[in-house]
Amino acid sequence: MYCQARAGILRKVCPTCADIIAVVEGSAGQVGWTELIDVFAAKGLTKADVDRVLDAEIDEAPTLRDRLTSRMANELMKGLGMPGRQSPEDVRRVRLGLAASCQGTWSPGEKPPGQA
């Protein structure tokens, strides 16, 4: 499902992808990004493998990275005494909106279009 590798007859997810999913489900929200990277490294998972699984879009649903970002944002907000209401769908909408709006970017020192 995630990396398109053969998983076996009864499985939908290969062992590498299953390890990544288990780390995300077990650690997300309880550890920061740095600690999460350390957990991935300790399991021998490569950055390419992790990125491929975290960014896999299945049936136009939020990616694992969207879910992870949502969980971490909510934990941070709760820690600051605010209600955490960031859903994975909200993160996906923002991510897709940012990707669509990146066409109009400019470099530092340049003026935005329309400004002389």
Protein Blocks (a to p, Z undefined) as FASTA:
>chain_A
ZZopafbjkbcbdfklmmmmmmmmmmgojacfklmmmmmmmnopafklmmmmmmpcghhi
acfklmmmmmmmmmmmmmnopacfbdfklmmmmmmmmmmmmmmgccehiacehiZZ
